[in-house]
């Protein structure tokens, strides 16, 4: 365990990951889409099982009214499950792999890159500082529960099924960030164990997550190359942690746009008659008894699309 939570690992691996993203993007720019739907389904199942294991193992940290285990005791069991949670942050990097292989540039947001590059550092620093138990278990538990919900949704919808609870899942996801921010302040003001010395880290990090999720959800830096799917190609649904919230934002934007009412045969006929009445040439032809031209068809010949 000590080797895997050393600074060389939790600070060095994210740098390697970022470099890998750059080269992978350039590689897929000259290749066609890769069908990874089956691999993604297996990945979703693995995430559900791993995160479900952590939800079960970290559950003892909860209590009433001390819901986040402030000043709770340190134990080896709690540290083990926090360590598993730390390792799962590297498993989450597959989310980025699916995004790039599916050529979904819009999902490779700054929030996505920032979160996946830094969250492993945070958990590695806590474990390296010997505070990988106690109340810090709450953050690992709530995040694991959210992942179980999210990846269950992705697995369900990958078979073409609709999830009527989709918007509630997004609401839960947002609530998770605010819950962790509240927890950070509780640790800052109420915690008396050695975890208190790391409270500033959680306050700063959760504040950045709330800000980015609330105001920069879909922001994709301009330096990210354009590697979107070609016209006519459709990528498989991607299991990005923030994908659902991005989809919800797009759907809300579309629903707020005014819809143009479909034109009925009666309104089309009235519009054409009005056009003829307003045209001086048409009025002159009607006065002279000219026949109706092809530009002014009678009402019975009106066609609607």
Phi, psi and omega in degrees: 000319183300323180293318184287342179250024176279154180305326180299330181273304187283349172256328183280318182299318178300326177295316177298320179298315179297318177296319178298321177300315181301311183289326180292320178300314180294331179288319183282345180297334182252013180235158176284171179298144178255131180279106182242019185299316180294318179297323180292325178295318177297318179299317179298320178296316179299317179298318180298317181291314181295314181290326175297322176298319180289323177300317178294314185289331183266355184302325181301344180288343183279154177196171179233124004272357181280074191293338183248014173067039177300132180062022178287158185287151174276140174211162183294325179298312180298320180293325179297313182289329173293323177296318177298320178298318177301315179295327181294340178294332175282327174298325181297343180296342175297333175306315180294321178301315180295320179301314183289316180295329177275358178057045178256077183301325183298338180269349179273062184282166176299321178300315180298311182295315181299313183295312183288336179278335189250334187295326176294326177297318182298310181291325177295321179295320179295315179293320179294332178270011178061033175235038181270035178208199181065221185290342179295344179297334182298314180300320179292323182292311183294324178290320178295319178297318178298321179294322177301315180295313184295311184287335171294320177298313181296321178295317180298311184285343179293342177265013179082014181267148179270145177246107183292348181261015186304313183293330178288329177294319177297319178298321178296318181299316178294318180298328179299317181296317179292326177297318179291328177292319176298317178301321180298318179288326176297319177295320183297322186258339187243336184290135180244358179274184181294345177298330183305328180293345179253007183299322181301325180297315181291321179299312181294313184294314181293329176295318179294323180293317178297317180297310182296319181292328183276327189236343183230036186301315186253013182289119177249118181303146182294337181283352175284119183300154177282108181231030182293163180296148179290161178301134178091348178261137180240122181278155177290157178297135186256139181272060176278141183300329184255007184299315184298317179295323177295318178296319178298320180295319179294319180295321177295322179294318179294320182291336180278346180282136179294137180265138179278125182292143179290141183277129180271161178303323181294316181291326178294318179295317179296320180295319181291322178294322178295323179295323179290321182293327182278345182276123179301322181296320180294320180297321180293318180296319179296325180293323182275357178081018179296158176283156178289131180276178181292341180282346181231072181292147176296165188302324183293343184262003182291134178247143178241146180271000000 
